Amino acid sequence: MSEASQEKRIEILRRTLMVYVVIFILWGLYRLLFRFPVFIEELLFKPLIFLPPVFSVLAGEGKRWREVLRAFGFRKTGFSLSLYYGLTLGAVYILAVRLGILVFSGGTFVSGFSVAPLRLLSVFTLSFITAFWEQIVFSGFMLLRFMHVLKDEWGSVGLASLLFTLLHLPILFVESNTQLLFVVIQLVLFFLVGFGNAVLMLRTRNIFAPILSHTFWAMAAGLFI
């Protein structure tokens, strides 16, 4: 590898990590200082915080509209495969959350559970919005750039998953009232979800798969936790 090529890859990595630092600081401050209705947070404030740093880097690199879409992982190819794997992993997430809750609560796996259709639609919509913004940044923009720079699948997956996990630290400390065990359990779960979604992205090369699986994870958390 030439020195110029190596420097270019290092610069791409530096820009990607700087995007993460900006998002982490701004989103962390927002979470610690403000509290709006969750739909407003996910629909309005999250994209206002997540997207400008990303678009700033892509614009600085001279990316055009189609290149920006590819940078986020939007592709026409592999949609059916993405649908299949996204639904499969999403179902695994739901079953895992359901089983975990029942184990800790002492219930049975087939214990009764019902939810009103409007409540289900509301949870799905919120979950999809949350998954969309987070996955285009982490499984799309960041993961694909890590792969380009590191040339290491598992290293890239691990790094993207770690950054995804750490993003949730501020709100976990706020909501858990500094209960360390709760924070650790939640961080492990976030890492596993981030890891699974990142692997899904690299296997399908289509952002729809991790968005879909993340949607079902968020739905499970919203309905069962």
Summary of the structure (lengths in Angstrom):
residues: 225
radius of gyration: 18.1
end to end distance: 49.6
largest distance: 62.6
contacts: 681
relative contact order: 0.16
helix: 83%
strand: 0%
